[in-house]
Amino acid sequence: MTEEKTWNQQLSEWYSAHGSTQKVKEVGLAKTTFKEYKSGKITNLEKVSSTNKTKLYALTGLDIFKVEGGLQTAPTPAALARQQTVPIQKKSIDNLALNEVDSRVKEIAGLFYDMVDKLDYFKDCPEEHRTKLTQRLCEEDIGYLTSLLTAIYVPSKFKAWVLRTNYRPRRKYH
């Protein structure tokens, strides 16, 4: 007869196979709280708040942490992304007023197409001009932006991308 594993053991095994302190931090769990859960210091899952269960579910995907019945649901990929990219902002995208979201989308679309227009110049320019651009921009930052945009277009993989991505663009020019 096989003994069923406790939620603490399942969490510990998940962490050993897939986890990192960065991933824990990215979903908003306190490192000390996560250690208490993982080590078994807190054994009664009923004592874990629905908020923390939600974060654990977003982190691990383990059904034991899924919160149902009208309680808080797992953070959306967009909310997770905002936690990563907008420092110290408490609002999730789900709580923003619709016009604020529309405004943000419009601004990003404008920036995107302005960038495309400006980058089109480099298709037919002398190589020295492209070299100047590549010397000015960090290759890793370009990779991050490309990866982020690609992840946004593949909703089924977005959450995993957010959890495993810990790179932060330099935000400074060379």
VOMAR-656415 format. One record per residue: residue in three letters; x, y, z of N, C-alpha, C in turn. Coordinates in pm, whole numbers. Layout:
BEGIN
ALA X Y Z X Y Z X Y Z
...
END
This chain:
BEGIN
MET 84 -119 0 0 0 0 89 125 0
THR 59 220 -90 137 342 -104 81 449 -12
GLU 170 513 63 130 620 153 116 750 74
GLU 3 821 95 -20 947 25 71 1055 86
LYS 128 1136 0 221 1241 45 143 1361 98
THR 199 1424 199 138 1545 253 159 1658 151
TRP 83 1765 168 99 1880 79 238 1939 94
ASN 293 1933 215 428 1985 238 531 1904 158
GLN 514 1771 158 606 1686 83 594 1711 -67
GLN 471 1727 -114 449 1755 -256 514 1889 -295
LEU 499 1988 -207 559 2119 -233 711 2108 -234
SER 765 2036 -138 910 2019 -129 965 1947 -253
GLU 895 1843 -297 938 1771 -417 929 1859 -541
TRP 822 1939 -550 810 2030 -663 926 2128 -662
TYR 957 2183 -545 1064 2282 -534 1198 2221 -573
SER 1223 2099 -529 1349 2031 -564 1363 2013 -715
ALA 1252 1987 -782 1257 1960 -925 1248 2087 -1011
HIS 1171 2187 -965 1142 2301 -1053 1161 2438 -990
GLY 1180 2446 -861 1171 2574 -793 1299 2654 -782
SER 1281 2778 -742 1391 2868 -711 1335 2980 -623
THR 1423 3043 -547 1376 3153 -462 1324 3268 -548
GLN 1380 3284 -668 1332 3389 -757 1187 3365 -798
LYS 1152 3241 -829 1014 3209 -868 919 3235 -752
VAL 962 3199 -631 879 3223 -512 856 3373 -496
LYS 960 3450 -512 951 3595 -500 859 3654 -607
GLU 869 3599 -729 790 3653 -841 640 3638 -821
VAL 595 3534 -750 451 3521 -727 407 3595 -601
GLY 502 3655 -530 467 3739 -416 459 3667 -282
LEU 517 3547 -274 521 3476 -145 646 3517 -68
ALA 630 3538 62 746 3568 146 834 3443 153
LYS 963 3462 143 1057 3350 145 1045 3269 273
THR 1029 3336 386 1018 3264 514 888 3184 522
THR 780 3241 471 652 3170 470 663 3045 383
PHE 724 3060 266 739 2945 176 822 2836 244
LYS 929 2874 314 1012 2776 384 931 2701 491
GLU 844 2774 562 759 2710 663 667 2607 598
TYR 612 2641 483 524 2548 411 603 2426 364
LYS 716 2452 301 796 2346 241 852 2251 347
SER 894 2305 460 956 2224 564 856 2145 647
GLY 729 2184 641 628 2116 720 603 2181 855
LYS 659 2300 876 635 2371 1002 485 2402 1017
ILE 422 2432 905 276 2449 902 221 2329 826
THR 148 2244 897 101 2119 834 -45 2123 794
ASN -124 2208 859 -266 2215 830 -289 2310 713
LEU -324 2255 598 -346 2337 478 -461 2435 497
GLU -555 2402 586 -667 2493 614 -619 2623 677
LYS -503 2622 740 -448 2742 805 -380 2835 704
VAL -358 2786 582 -295 2867 478 -404 2953 414
SER -379 3082 406 -480 3174 351 -509 3142 205
SER -629 3179 161 -664 3156 20 -571 3236 -71
THR -525 3351 -25 -431 3430 -105 -302 3353 -126
ASN -249 3295 -18 -124 3220 -32 -144 3089 -108
LYS -261 3026 -92 -289 2907 -172 -290 2944 -321
THR -350 3057 -350 -355 3105 -488 -214 3125 -543
LYS -129 3185 -462 10 3207 -505 84 3075 -522
LEU 59 2981 -431 122 2849 -442 74 2777 -567
TYR -54 2792 -599 -108 2729 -720 -46 2792 -845
ALA -35 2925 -845 26 2994 -959 172 2952 -976
LEU 239 2929 -865 380 2890 -867 398 2747 -914
THR 319 2654 -858 345 2511 -878 252 2443 -976
GLY 128 2494 -986 28 2426 -1068 -28 2302 -999
LEU 8 2278 -873 -41 2161 -799 -187 2185 -758
ASP -274 2090 -793 -417 2105 -766 -451 2118 -618
ILE -365 2069 -530 -393 2080 -386 -404 2225 -340
PHE -348 2318 -418 -351 2458 -381 -460 2537 -454
LYS -533 2470 -540 -637 2538 -618 -748 2586 -526
VAL -783 2712 -538 -888 2772 -455 -1014 2781 -539
GLU -1123 2723 -488 -1248 2722 -562 -1361 2779 -477
GLY -1481 2779 -534 -1600 2819 -459 -1613 2968 -437
GLY -1577 3048 -536 -1596 3191 -524 -1486 3263 -449
LEU -1388 3188 -401 -1276 3254 -336 -1183 3307 -442
GLN -1076 3369 -399 -981 3427 -491 -929 3321 -588
THR -919 3357 -714 -867 3265 -814 -720 3295 -841
ALA -656 3205 -912 -513 3223 -942 -491 3353 -1019
PRO -378 3419 -994 -349 3541 -1068 -342 3512 -1217
THR -393 3606 -1295 -387 3589 -1440 -243 3608 -1486
PRO -209 3555 -1602 -75 3579 -1655 -44 3728 -1666
ALA -143 3807 -1703 -121 3951 -1714 -87 4010 -1578
ALA -156 3966 -1473 -127 4017 -1339 12 3975 -1294
LEU 50 3851 -1322 185 3805 -1289 290 3887 -1363
ALA 264 3916 -1488 358 3995 -1566 372 4134 -1508
ARG 259 4195 -1467 265 4328 -1409 341 4327 -1279
GLN 329 4219 -1199 406 4210 -1075 554 4212 -1105
GLN 593 4152 -1216 733 4146 -1251 784 4276 -1309
THR 704 4344 -1389 755 4455 -1466 723 4592 -1410
VAL 628 4602 -1317 593 4732 -1261 624 4730 -1112
PRO 737 4787 -1072 777 4779 -933 680 4847 -837
ILE 654 4782 -726 577 4832 -614 439 4883 -652
GLN 382 4835 -758 246 4874 -792 152 4767 -741
LYS 58 4804 -656 -29 4708 -591 -148 4667 -677
LYS -190 4750 -772 -306 4717 -854 -268 4605 -951
SER -357 4509 -968 -338 4413 -1076 -410 4467 -1197
ILE -376 4415 -1314 -440 4465 -1436 -590 4442 -1432
ASP -633 4336 -1358 -775 4307 -1348 -852 4416 -1274
ASN -783 4492 -1188 -850 4595 -1109 -839 4733 -1171
LEU -765 4746 -1278 -754 4876 -1342 -886 4911 -1409
ALA -918 5036 -1410 -1038 5080 -1481 -1018 5048 -1629
LEU -1125 5013 -1695 -1117 4972 -1836 -1049 5079 -1921
ASN -1079 5205 -1895 -1017 5310 -1976 -866 5320 -1951
GLU -822 5283 -1830 -679 5281 -1801 -609 5171 -1881
VAL -673 5055 -1890 -619 4945 -1969 -615 4985 -2115
ASP -725 5041 -2164 -730 5085 -2304 -622 5189 -2332
SER -601 5279 -2239 -500 5382 -2255 -360 5319 -2262
ARG -334 5223 -2175 -203 5154 -2173 -181 5078 -2304
VAL -284 5008 -2350 -274 4931 -2475 -248 5026 -2591
LYS -321 5136 -2594 -304 5235 -2702 -162 5292 -2700
GLU -110 5323 -2582 25 5378 -2569 129 5277 -2618
ILE 116 5151 -2576 212 5048 -2617 205 5025 -2767
ALA 83 5020 -2822 69 5002 -2967 134 5118 -3042
GLY 114 5239 -2993 177 5356 -3056 328 5348 -3051
LEU 382 5314 -2934 528 5300 -2921 581 5190 -3012
PHE 508 5079 -3017 550 4967 -3100 559 5008 -3247
TYR 453 5070 -3299 453 5105 -3441 547 5222 -3472
ASP 570 5312 -3375 672 5415 -3392 810 5349 -3405
MET 834 5249 -3320 962 5179 -3324 979 5106 -3458
VAL 872 5039 -3503 879 4970 -3632 912 5070 -3743
ASP 845 5183 -3744 872 5286 -3846 1017 5332 -3842
LYS 1067 5357 -3724 1205 5403 -3711 1307 5294 -3746
LEU 1275 5170 -3710 1366 5059 -3742 1368 5028 -3892
ASP 1261 5059 -3964 1258 5036 -4109 1372 5109 -4180
TYR 1415 5220 -4125 1528 5294 -4181 1650 5203 -4196
PHE 1670 5115 -4101 1791 5032 -4097 1790 4920 -4202
LYS 1679 4901 -4271 1674 4799 -4375 1760 4838 -4496
ASP 1764 4966 -4526 1834 5012 -4646 1951 5105 -4617
CYS 1990 5121 -4495 2097 5214 -4461 2234 5147 -4473
PRO 2339 5226 -4468 2474 5167 -4468 2496 5082 -4341
GLU 2579 4982 -4352 2604 4890 -4241 2655 4963 -4116
GLU 2731 5069 -4136 2784 5144 -4020 2672 5197 -3931
HIS 2560 5233 -3992 2446 5284 -3914 2387 5172 -3828
ARG 2372 5053 -3885 2322 4938 -3807 2419 4903 -3695
THR 2548 4913 -3725 2650 4885 -3623 2636 4981 -3505
LYS 2613 5110 -3536 2595 5208 -3428 2475 5170 -3340
LEU 2366 5126 -3404 2247 5087 -3329 2277 4966 -3239
THR 2342 4865 -3295 2369 4744 -3216 2468 4771 -3103
GLN 2554 4870 -3121 2646 4905 -3012 2573 4981 -2901
ARG 2464 5045 -2937 2390 5125 -2840 2292 5043 -2755
LEU 2239 4936 -2815 2139 4853 -2747 2203 4724 -2695
CYS 2157 4680 -2580 2206 4557 -2520 2135 4438 -2586
GLU 2213 4342 -2635 2158 4226 -2704 2061 4148 -2613
GLU 2094 4134 -2485 2006 4063 -2392 1872 4134 -2376
ASP 1874 4268 -2376 1749 4344 -2364 1662 4323 -2488
ILE 1723 4314 -2605 1649 4287 -2728 1586 4148 -2718
GLY 1663 4052 -2668 1612 3915 -2651 1496 3911 -2554
TYR 1506 3987 -2444 1399 3992 -2345 1270 4046 -2408
LEU 1282 4157 -2481 1164 4218 -2543 1100 4123 -2644
THR 1183 4061 -2726 1133 3965 -2825 1062 3849 -2757
SER 1125 3797 -2652 1069 3684 -2577 937 3723 -2509
LEU 930 3841 -2451 808 3889 -2386 694 3901 -2487
LEU 721 3964 -2599 617 3979 -2701 569 3844 -2753
THR 661 3752 -2772 624 3618 -2818 538 3549 -2712
ALA 577 3559 -2585 502 3495 -2477 360 3550 -2466
ILE 344 3678 -2489 211 3739 -2482 117 3676 -2585
TYR 170 3636 -2697 88 3578 -2804 64 3428 -2789
VAL 119 3367 -2685 96 3223 -2661 45 3208 -2518
PRO -85 3236 -2496 -140 3236 -2360 -113 3109 -2281
SER -112 2996 -2346 -93 2870 -2274 47 2858 -2215
LYS 142 2931 -2268 280 2923 -2219 322 3047 -2141
PHE 235 3148 -2135 271 3275 -2075 306 3262 -1926
LYS 223 3193 -1850 246 3180 -1706 383 3117 -1678
ALA 414 3012 -1749 543 2945 -1730 658 3040 -1766
TRP 641 3118 -1872 745 3212 -1912 768 3315 -1801
VAL 659 3367 -1746 670 3467 -1639 744 3409 -1519
LEU 710 3287 -1483 771 3226 -1365 918 3192 -1384
ARG 957 3160 -1505 1097 3121 -1523 1187 3236 -1567
THR 1129 3348 -1602 1208 3462 -1649 1241 3553 -1532
ASN 1369 3568 -1508 1410 3658 -1400 1501 3769 -1451
TYR 1523 3776 -1580 1607 3880 -1640 1537 4015 -1632
ARG 1610 4117 -1603 1558 4253 -1601 1638 4337 -1700
PRO 1569 4401 -1794 1642 4488 -1888 1719 4596 -1814
ARG 1831 4634 -1872 1919 4733 -1808 1854 4871 -1800
ARG 1771 4901 -1897 1702 5030 -1904 1799 5148 -1913
LYS 1922 5120 -1951 2021 5226 -1969 2084 5210 -2107
TYR 2119 5320 -2164 2184 5317 -2295 2333 5296 -2274
HIS 2392 5231 -2370 2539 5212 -2368 2606 5342 -2403
END
